[in-house]
Amino acid sequence: MLLNTLLTQQDWYKPFWKILYFHANDVCYSTVHSSTDQVLVVKEGELLVQVQNGTGEMISTALLNEGNVLNIESLIESPADGKPEYCLPYQVVALNDTEIIQINKEFLLSHLHLDPHNYHRTFEKIITQFIATSFATRIADRSSDIKVAWTLFQIAGKAGKALENESSILLPSYVTPKLIAQMAQVKETKVNSVLQTLHLTGVFAQLKPLILNFQQLQNFLEDKLPFKTSEAMKPFSIF
């Protein structure tokens, strides 16, 4: 893969990149201390994108994993003052032990041509981040059960662990009703109610720990949404 080639096989490339290590709850990136000449890419681990709500509380809005870019605005051609327009303040927090590759932007962009396939996949991965956001916006006015189910679909596709029967997915321990409520933009009490309903309808095999039937969840969403979810979570990575 492209970054493995660039980062491990060529010693003379090392001045252009380094690996940053973080633990659970560490702030890995914040627009308050942003840099426009470095690109941060997840090598390992899961992270939450958080924005500040009207009361000053940090609200989780998206989940990032391997191959995702933390500071996606760094890829925009910035104005003279180095601050991209229309970029809301946000921070990215590690959910577990995490490794981030910090790589010089100009070096990365100038070497992507070495592997055209991975060049395409790099930007395909970025596009899927925006697609997930657009889907969430599209269902923002839908009922709570749809918003919770879509949030679970995103989490399962990014961080779920397939069990032996392959149809069952174990969700990480950090996936709590509070986290689901923040990402789905619904009340936590409503999340608990929806989880119980999904359990009764067979989407969840059990609630402690959270184990869901991914096919049942996908069927539930496709019965209620005007678009298909089957291609929404392809595993893209630039590693």
Backbone bond lengths (Angstrom), bond angles and torsions (degrees), N, CA, C in turn:
res aa  C-N    CA-C-N  psi(-1)  N-CA   C-N-CA  omega(-1)  CA-C   N-CA-C  phi
1 M - - - 1.460 - - 1.529 110.27 -
2 L 1.304 116.22 157.86 1.455 120.93 -169.68 1.515 113.37 -59.77
3 L 1.322 118.76 -53.14 1.460 119.19 -175.47 1.521 111.81 -67.98
4 N 1.321 117.38 -33.81 1.460 118.30 174.59 1.514 110.46 -59.30
5 T 1.333 116.59 -40.84 1.467 121.10 178.95 1.513 110.83 -65.00
6 L 1.316 115.94 -47.35 1.463 120.29 -176.83 1.524 112.63 -67.93
7 L 1.332 116.47 -37.38 1.456 119.38 -168.18 1.522 114.30 -96.51
8 T 1.319 118.89 -19.65 1.462 118.79 -175.32 1.522 114.32 -117.76
9 Q 1.310 117.92 -21.70 1.454 119.56 -174.38 1.532 113.46 -99.37
10 Q 1.301 117.41 -12.20 1.461 119.68 -176.06 1.533 109.62 -123.54
11 D 1.336 116.63 99.03 1.457 120.36 -177.43 1.529 112.50 -59.06
12 W 1.324 116.55 -32.53 1.462 118.23 -176.31 1.519 112.05 -73.03
13 Y 1.326 117.48 -8.48 1.468 120.10 176.15 1.534 111.86 -82.39
14 K 1.328 117.02 -15.80 1.457 120.36 -169.68 1.525 115.37 -57.64
15 P 1.325 120.75 -30.46 1.473 117.83 176.81 1.531 114.09 -62.06
16 F 1.329 117.41 -13.61 1.456 120.66 -175.52 1.524 113.68 -97.32
17 W 1.318 118.28 -1.32 1.458 119.37 -177.69 1.526 111.12 -154.35
18 K 1.312 115.25 161.92 1.459 121.46 172.11 1.525 108.55 -159.04
19 I 1.327 116.26 161.17 1.462 121.51 178.67 1.520 109.22 -102.66
20 L 1.331 116.18 130.86 1.453 123.11 177.69 1.522 108.90 -105.20
21 Y 1.335 116.63 138.79 1.461 121.36 -176.38 1.529 109.54 -114.43
22 F 1.335 115.28 135.94 1.456 120.94 -179.48 1.526 109.83 -136.70
23 H 1.352 114.67 158.18 1.457 121.64 176.03 1.523 109.64 -113.93
24 A 1.319 116.23 171.42 1.465 121.36 -179.64 1.531 110.61 -53.44
25 N 1.329 115.65 135.22 1.474 125.79 178.13 1.524 113.96 78.80
26 D 1.336 118.42 -1.82 1.465 120.13 174.46 1.528 109.74 -71.61
27 V 1.334 116.05 140.64 1.459 120.84 172.12 1.526 107.86 -81.92
28 C 1.321 116.47 112.19 1.461 121.25 -175.55 1.518 112.52 -87.23
29 Y 1.327 115.72 -23.17 1.467 119.91 -179.17 1.519 108.83 -159.73
30 S 1.317 115.88 144.25 1.463 121.90 174.96 1.516 108.64 -145.91
31 T 1.317 116.39 139.01 1.459 119.77 178.23 1.524 111.34 -66.53
32 V 1.322 116.95 -15.94 1.464 120.10 176.53 1.522 110.35 -64.38
33 H 1.332 116.18 -34.97 1.468 121.68 -179.63 1.529 109.17 -120.16
34 S 1.303 117.05 51.41 1.461 121.27 -174.26 1.523 111.78 -84.19
35 S 1.329 113.81 160.12 1.456 121.57 175.86 1.513 108.21 -134.70
36 T 1.333 116.63 133.84 1.461 120.03 -177.62 1.523 112.71 -93.02
37 D 1.337 118.10 -4.68 1.463 119.19 -178.22 1.523 113.23 -106.42
38 Q 1.334 117.18 5.17 1.458 121.62 177.87 1.531 109.48 -126.44
39 V 1.324 116.08 140.18 1.461 121.79 175.74 1.523 108.04 -109.17
40 L 1.319 116.78 133.05 1.459 122.10 -179.01 1.524 109.05 -109.47
41 V 1.339 115.83 120.16 1.463 121.43 -176.78 1.528 109.12 -122.73
42 V 1.329 116.28 135.40 1.463 120.60 179.67 1.527 109.51 -71.69
43 K 1.313 116.27 122.65 1.470 121.34 174.54 1.519 110.86 -94.18
44 E 1.336 115.35 -37.20 1.463 119.91 -178.57 1.518 108.97 -157.47
45 G 1.341 116.97 142.05 1.451 121.67 177.17 1.521 112.82 108.58
46 E 1.341 114.91 174.33 1.460 121.74 175.91 1.529 109.32 -122.54
47 L 1.334 115.37 146.31 1.461 121.18 -176.44 1.528 110.07 -139.62
48 L 1.324 115.17 157.96 1.455 121.25 177.60 1.523 110.52 -112.84
49 V 1.326 115.45 135.66 1.455 120.73 170.01 1.523 107.35 -87.60
50 Q 1.318 117.19 129.48 1.462 121.76 -177.42 1.524 110.56 -126.76
51 V 1.333 115.33 138.22 1.460 121.71 174.25 1.523 108.09 -123.17
52 Q 1.308 116.18 161.31 1.462 121.42 -177.85 1.516 109.82 -91.78
53 N 1.342 116.39 129.53 1.463 118.97 177.86 1.527 110.77 -86.60
54 G 1.327 116.38 -174.12 1.464 120.91 -175.06 1.506 114.60 -65.02
55 T 1.348 117.52 -20.42 1.462 120.74 -179.42 1.522 111.95 -97.84
56 G 1.331 116.59 2.44 1.457 120.43 179.26 1.507 114.64 92.42
57 E 1.342 117.80 -1.67 1.463 121.45 179.43 1.524 109.55 -79.68
58 M 1.350 115.81 142.28 1.454 120.75 176.75 1.528 109.07 -83.01
59 I 1.339 116.00 121.19 1.454 122.63 -176.15 1.529 109.50 -110.10
60 S 1.326 116.79 130.12 1.464 121.48 178.82 1.520 110.07 -76.96
61 T 1.336 116.59 130.86 1.462 120.19 -175.75 1.524 113.82 -122.11
62 A 1.331 118.76 -19.23 1.460 120.09 -177.21 1.525 109.95 -157.54
63 L 1.327 114.57 155.39 1.457 121.93 178.36 1.520 109.10 -111.60
64 L 1.343 116.32 132.83 1.462 122.08 177.93 1.522 109.07 -114.49
65 N 1.344 115.66 150.29 1.459 119.91 175.71 1.525 109.42 -147.02
66 E 1.321 117.08 -164.93 1.460 122.55 -173.56 1.529 112.73 -49.51
67 G 1.332 115.14 127.32 1.452 121.20 177.74 1.509 114.63 94.35
68 N 1.339 117.92 -15.89 1.461 120.36 178.85 1.523 110.89 -74.69
69 V 1.316 116.24 148.65 1.463 122.72 176.43 1.527 108.33 -93.97
70 L 1.336 116.49 127.78 1.468 120.18 -179.74 1.522 111.34 -73.52
71 N 1.307 115.40 -49.39 1.472 120.83 -174.54 1.523 109.53 -105.19
72 I 1.308 115.56 68.73 1.454 120.58 -171.76 1.526 112.74 -61.28
73 E 1.330 116.56 -25.19 1.466 120.23 179.65 1.530 112.16 -69.01
74 S 1.339 116.86 -15.08 1.472 119.53 178.91 1.525 111.72 -66.65
75 L 1.330 117.19 -20.27 1.463 121.01 -179.60 1.525 112.44 -83.96
76 I 1.336 116.54 -4.14 1.459 120.68 176.87 1.526 108.95 -83.27
77 E 1.312 116.20 141.03 1.462 120.25 174.80 1.524 107.42 -70.55
78 S 1.320 116.15 106.06 1.458 121.22 -170.86 1.519 112.34 -79.60
79 P 1.338 117.10 154.27 1.457 120.63 173.60 1.518 111.26 -68.53
80 A 1.305 116.05 179.38 1.468 120.82 -173.98 1.525 113.10 -59.22
81 D 1.342 117.28 -32.57 1.465 118.77 -177.89 1.527 112.44 -80.96
82 G 1.360 116.99 -1.37 1.453 120.22 175.91 1.512 114.80 79.25
83 K 1.337 119.38 6.76 1.456 122.71 -178.16 1.526 109.92 -113.16
84 P 1.332 117.54 112.28 1.462 120.05 179.09 1.524 111.06 -61.05
85 E 1.317 115.99 145.09 1.456 120.14 178.30 1.529 110.10 -75.19
86 Y 1.324 115.62 152.98 1.455 123.43 171.57 1.531 113.51 59.48
87 C 1.301 117.63 32.81 1.459 121.46 177.99 1.529 109.28 -104.30
88 L 1.331 116.70 113.61 1.453 120.44 179.50 1.533 110.23 -71.98
89 P 1.332 117.33 142.49 1.465 119.45 176.86 1.539 110.63 -61.85
90 Y 1.305 117.08 137.28 1.458 120.67 177.74 1.519 109.16 -156.09
91 Q 1.333 115.46 167.83 1.453 121.17 174.28 1.525 108.65 -137.36
92 V 1.331 115.60 160.13 1.460 121.41 179.59 1.523 107.61 -122.32
93 V 1.343 116.18 125.75 1.461 122.36 -173.51 1.529 109.71 -118.42
94 A 1.326 116.58 135.76 1.464 121.65 179.40 1.526 110.63 -73.49
95 L 1.327 115.65 139.55 1.458 121.17 175.58 1.519 111.85 -96.49
96 N 1.314 116.58 -18.34 1.461 122.73 179.62 1.525 108.06 -155.92
97 D 1.322 117.33 -172.73 1.464 119.21 176.81 1.528 109.28 -59.68
98 T 1.315 115.71 127.55 1.460 121.20 -169.42 1.522 110.65 -134.33
99 E 1.333 114.88 143.05 1.464 121.14 173.51 1.527 108.64 -119.45
100 I 1.330 115.09 129.95 1.458 121.99 -179.06 1.519 108.64 -120.90
101 I 1.329 116.31 131.31 1.456 120.11 173.41 1.522 108.87 -90.14
102 Q 1.319 116.13 121.74 1.462 121.98 173.20 1.516 107.36 -101.37
103 I 1.318 116.12 115.00 1.459 120.41 -173.81 1.522 110.59 -130.34
104 N 1.322 115.58 139.51 1.453 120.76 179.99 1.533 110.09 -58.58
105 K 1.323 116.69 127.89 1.461 121.17 -174.46 1.525 112.14 -60.16
106 E 1.315 117.86 -47.75 1.456 120.28 -177.03 1.528 111.14 -65.13
107 F 1.338 116.23 -36.85 1.461 120.18 176.41 1.520 110.91 -63.44
108 L 1.334 116.93 -45.58 1.463 121.12 -179.90 1.521 111.21 -61.33
109 L 1.321 116.79 -50.99 1.460 120.56 -176.31 1.524 112.07 -65.37
110 S 1.327 116.31 -33.76 1.463 119.04 -177.62 1.521 113.00 -78.01
111 H 1.358 117.54 -13.27 1.460 120.04 -178.70 1.527 113.19 -109.19
112 L 1.322 118.28 -4.84 1.451 119.40 179.94 1.526 112.24 -63.09
113 H 1.325 116.55 -24.63 1.473 119.61 -178.41 1.526 112.43 -68.69
114 L 1.334 117.49 -13.55 1.461 120.13 179.67 1.527 111.63 -63.93
115 D 1.315 115.52 -25.26 1.466 120.33 178.61 1.523 107.84 -139.40
116 P 1.337 118.46 91.72 1.469 121.45 -176.06 1.522 113.44 -55.94
117 H 1.347 116.87 -35.89 1.461 119.70 179.85 1.525 110.71 -61.32
118 N 1.337 116.41 -45.63 1.452 119.57 179.93 1.526 111.82 -73.63
119 Y 1.322 116.26 -28.38 1.473 119.15 172.56 1.522 109.10 -57.07
120 H 1.332 115.49 -46.59 1.466 119.99 179.69 1.521 110.79 -64.46
121 R 1.337 117.28 -44.03 1.462 121.43 -177.95 1.521 111.73 -66.26
122 T 1.329 117.15 -32.45 1.462 120.47 177.68 1.515 110.76 -58.31
123 F 1.311 115.91 -49.84 1.459 118.98 -177.75 1.531 112.24 -79.53
124 E 1.323 116.18 -22.86 1.461 120.06 173.31 1.526 109.50 -64.65
125 K 1.326 116.15 -40.33 1.465 120.83 178.17 1.522 110.94 -62.28
126 I 1.334 115.85 -42.29 1.464 120.23 178.63 1.520 110.47 -64.39
127 I 1.337 115.96 -41.90 1.462 119.94 -179.87 1.523 110.84 -62.32
128 T 1.342 117.77 -38.31 1.458 119.51 -179.77 1.527 111.26 -64.24
129 Q 1.340 117.98 -28.99 1.453 120.25 175.14 1.521 110.24 -62.16
130 F 1.324 116.21 -42.48 1.462 120.06 179.49 1.527 111.53 -72.28
131 I 1.335 117.20 -33.39 1.463 119.84 178.09 1.525 110.14 -63.41
132 A 1.319 116.60 -44.04 1.466 120.11 178.48 1.521 110.70 -59.36
133 T 1.334 116.35 -40.47 1.464 120.56 178.35 1.521 110.81 -65.54
134 S 1.336 116.67 -40.91 1.461 119.91 -178.68 1.527 111.10 -67.42
135 F 1.359 117.37 -35.89 1.448 120.16 176.21 1.526 110.47 -62.85
136 A 1.347 116.32 -43.38 1.458 120.33 179.83 1.521 110.75 -61.83
137 T 1.342 116.96 -38.66 1.462 120.82 178.09 1.523 110.43 -66.50
138 R 1.319 116.24 -38.02 1.461 121.40 -177.27 1.522 111.79 -64.93
139 I 1.339 117.41 -31.46 1.464 119.98 -178.03 1.529 112.15 -103.17
140 A 1.330 116.64 12.60 1.466 120.34 -176.27 1.525 112.84 -59.49
141 D 1.346 117.37 -29.95 1.459 120.43 -178.97 1.524 112.51 -98.35
142 R 1.313 117.41 10.57 1.459 120.63 178.74 1.528 110.51 -83.53
143 S 1.333 115.86 175.28 1.456 121.35 -178.49 1.525 110.74 -68.67
144 S 1.321 115.26 161.45 1.461 120.81 -176.63 1.522 112.41 -60.82
145 D 1.338 117.35 -36.38 1.468 118.35 -177.71 1.524 111.60 -64.86
146 I 1.342 117.67 -35.25 1.458 120.80 178.14 1.528 110.27 -69.82
147 K 1.328 117.11 -42.98 1.468 120.19 -178.34 1.527 111.12 -66.59
148 V 1.323 116.94 -38.77 1.462 119.88 177.58 1.526 110.24 -67.95
149 A 1.332 116.72 -43.21 1.465 120.30 179.90 1.524 111.38 -62.69
150 W 1.344 117.12 -39.84 1.465 119.95 178.90 1.527 110.74 -66.33
151 T 1.325 117.48 -39.22 1.460 121.17 176.94 1.525 110.77 -62.33
152 L 1.327 116.62 -43.27 1.467 120.78 177.59 1.529 110.90 -63.40
153 F 1.321 116.70 -37.06 1.461 121.82 178.06 1.522 110.58 -62.38
154 Q 1.329 116.83 -44.05 1.457 120.90 178.15 1.526 111.30 -63.12
155 I 1.345 116.24 -46.78 1.462 120.48 -177.57 1.525 110.55 -64.48
156 A 1.331 116.76 -44.01 1.466 120.51 -179.42 1.520 111.12 -63.06
157 G 1.334 116.55 -39.57 1.454 120.26 -179.56 1.510 113.42 -68.50
158 K 1.330 117.50 -28.36 1.461 121.10 -176.83 1.525 113.33 -97.07
159 A 1.333 117.12 -38.04 1.466 119.26 -169.75 1.517 114.04 -129.87
160 G 1.343 117.38 -1.37 1.455 119.45 -179.75 1.523 112.52 -70.96
161 K 1.324 116.05 152.11 1.465 122.19 179.34 1.525 108.64 -112.75
162 A 1.330 115.87 118.63 1.457 120.36 179.44 1.527 110.15 -68.48
163 L 1.329 116.44 132.96 1.453 121.06 177.72 1.534 109.79 -89.80
164 E 1.312 117.36 -177.72 1.458 121.36 -170.46 1.522 113.16 -59.74
165 N 1.332 117.43 -36.38 1.459 118.76 -178.46 1.529 112.94 -80.14
166 E 1.337 116.69 -1.15 1.463 125.43 173.38 1.528 114.31 70.30
167 S 1.316 118.57 -28.73 1.469 119.78 179.64 1.525 111.56 -82.58
168 S 1.335 117.16 -18.67 1.463 121.82 -179.62 1.515 110.59 -96.49
169 I 1.328 115.66 138.38 1.459 122.39 -178.69 1.524 109.21 -122.04
170 L 1.323 116.80 126.30 1.460 122.37 175.14 1.517 108.57 -91.29
171 L 1.324 116.90 123.50 1.453 120.79 178.62 1.523 110.16 -87.24
172 P 1.337 118.17 147.46 1.471 121.45 -179.19 1.528 112.03 -60.45
173 S 1.322 115.57 156.33 1.464 120.71 -177.29 1.524 112.91 -65.06
174 Y 1.355 117.60 -21.47 1.456 118.94 179.49 1.530 112.88 -76.91
175 V 1.328 117.00 -6.73 1.473 120.43 177.96 1.519 108.27 -81.84
176 T 1.311 116.00 95.16 1.460 123.91 -178.38 1.527 109.49 -110.73
177 P 1.344 117.66 164.59 1.467 119.31 175.43 1.530 112.84 -55.73
178 K 1.336 117.11 -34.21 1.462 119.61 178.94 1.523 111.15 -64.93
179 L 1.335 117.13 -44.72 1.461 120.96 179.09 1.529 110.48 -63.88
180 I 1.323 116.42 -45.72 1.469 120.54 179.41 1.525 110.00 -60.29
181 A 1.334 116.49 -41.53 1.464 120.77 -179.58 1.522 111.49 -61.84
182 Q 1.327 116.89 -41.88 1.460 120.48 179.58 1.522 111.18 -65.30
183 M 1.330 116.43 -46.45 1.449 119.82 -177.36 1.525 112.29 -69.76
184 A 1.322 116.51 -32.71 1.463 120.74 -179.49 1.521 112.31 -87.88
185 Q 1.340 116.42 -12.22 1.465 121.39 -178.32 1.531 111.50 60.60
186 V 1.340 115.05 48.77 1.465 121.35 174.25 1.526 107.83 -135.02
187 K 1.328 117.28 167.71 1.454 121.09 -179.58 1.526 110.32 -72.23
188 E 1.340 114.72 146.65 1.458 119.78 -177.40 1.520 111.60 -61.92
189 T 1.331 117.99 -37.22 1.468 121.08 178.68 1.528 110.50 -62.16
190 K 1.332 115.97 -35.81 1.461 120.01 179.02 1.524 110.51 -69.67
191 V 1.330 117.03 -35.78 1.463 120.55 177.49 1.523 110.23 -60.09
192 N 1.328 117.23 -46.04 1.466 120.64 179.50 1.519 111.21 -58.56
193 S 1.327 116.64 -40.06 1.453 121.39 178.80 1.527 111.52 -65.57
194 V 1.341 116.12 -43.46 1.470 120.35 180.00 1.531 110.47 -65.51
195 L 1.333 117.28 -40.56 1.463 120.30 179.32 1.529 110.88 -60.44
196 Q 1.326 116.19 -40.62 1.467 119.72 177.94 1.520 110.93 -63.94
197 T 1.336 116.39 -41.45 1.466 120.75 178.77 1.521 111.21 -64.27
198 L 1.336 116.02 -44.43 1.466 119.94 179.02 1.535 111.23 -64.19
199 H 1.322 115.70 -31.84 1.459 119.98 176.39 1.526 110.59 -65.57
200 L 1.320 116.34 -44.06 1.466 121.47 -179.33 1.523 112.26 -66.74
201 T 1.325 117.04 -30.45 1.465 120.64 -178.56 1.522 112.74 -88.92
202 G 1.338 117.85 0.18 1.453 120.74 174.91 1.511 115.82 94.87
203 V 1.334 117.70 -0.78 1.467 119.63 177.40 1.517 109.75 -68.00
204 F 1.335 117.05 -39.59 1.459 121.65 176.59 1.522 110.07 -104.20
205 A 1.332 115.50 129.80 1.453 120.66 173.74 1.525 109.68 -76.94
206 Q 1.337 115.91 -35.65 1.455 121.92 175.27 1.512 109.31 -158.52
207 L 1.344 115.11 159.72 1.470 120.80 -175.38 1.522 113.06 -104.53
208 K 1.336 118.57 -16.75 1.468 121.22 179.01 1.513 108.80 -137.56
209 P 1.330 119.09 102.96 1.470 126.83 -9.68 1.527 111.25 -69.63
210 L 1.326 115.79 170.11 1.454 120.98 -178.04 1.527 110.36 -74.44
211 I 1.320 116.11 112.26 1.469 122.07 175.92 1.522 107.24 -125.58
212 L 1.320 116.26 121.21 1.459 119.85 -178.01 1.519 111.66 -120.08
213 N 1.327 114.63 157.31 1.457 121.73 173.05 1.523 107.01 -92.33
214 F 1.337 116.24 109.36 1.460 120.41 -172.24 1.524 111.97 -63.67
215 Q 1.330 117.07 -37.79 1.468 119.92 179.64 1.525 110.77 -65.89
216 Q 1.318 116.59 -39.92 1.466 120.39 177.78 1.529 111.08 -64.85
217 L 1.330 115.87 -39.39 1.460 120.00 177.79 1.526 110.23 -65.02
218 Q 1.309 116.89 -43.02 1.457 121.41 179.05 1.530 110.84 -63.20
219 N 1.333 116.78 -42.12 1.464 120.55 177.92 1.520 111.15 -63.31
220 F 1.335 115.95 -40.40 1.462 120.89 178.95 1.522 110.97 -59.01
221 L 1.332 116.28 -45.18 1.459 120.47 -179.26 1.526 111.81 -68.67
222 E 1.322 116.87 -42.65 1.457 119.53 -176.30 1.521 112.51 -70.10
223 D 1.336 116.97 -21.61 1.465 120.32 174.55 1.521 111.52 -73.35
224 K 1.343 116.43 -22.39 1.453 120.27 -172.44 1.524 114.58 -112.69
225 L 1.345 117.01 -12.82 1.456 120.46 -175.77 1.526 110.91 -112.47
226 P 1.346 116.87 150.72 1.468 120.85 -179.08 1.520 113.63 -83.37
227 F 1.345 117.74 13.46 1.461 120.78 178.32 1.523 108.51 -141.82
228 K 1.306 116.20 158.43 1.456 121.68 -177.31 1.529 110.86 -86.14
229 T 1.328 115.20 144.68 1.471 120.22 179.10 1.524 111.40 -100.50
230 S 1.317 117.96 -6.24 1.468 120.53 -170.58 1.522 113.54 -62.60
231 E 1.343 117.92 -26.53 1.455 120.43 -179.25 1.529 112.24 -107.62
232 A 1.321 117.14 10.37 1.466 120.18 -170.82 1.513 113.99 -80.73
233 M 1.321 117.83 -17.73 1.455 119.26 -174.38 1.518 112.34 -127.27
234 K 1.326 118.16 44.28 1.458 120.61 175.48 1.535 109.71 -61.95
235 P 1.324 118.17 140.55 1.472 120.50 -177.74 1.522 112.31 -79.14
236 F 1.315 117.39 94.43 1.455 121.19 177.35 1.527 109.72 -98.01
237 S 1.311 116.54 142.37 1.458 120.82 175.19 1.513 108.87 -157.46
238 I 1.330 115.95 149.69 1.465 119.32 176.87 1.524 110.28 -101.26
239 F 1.316 117.59 15.69 1.463 120.85 178.95 1.525 110.56 -102.72
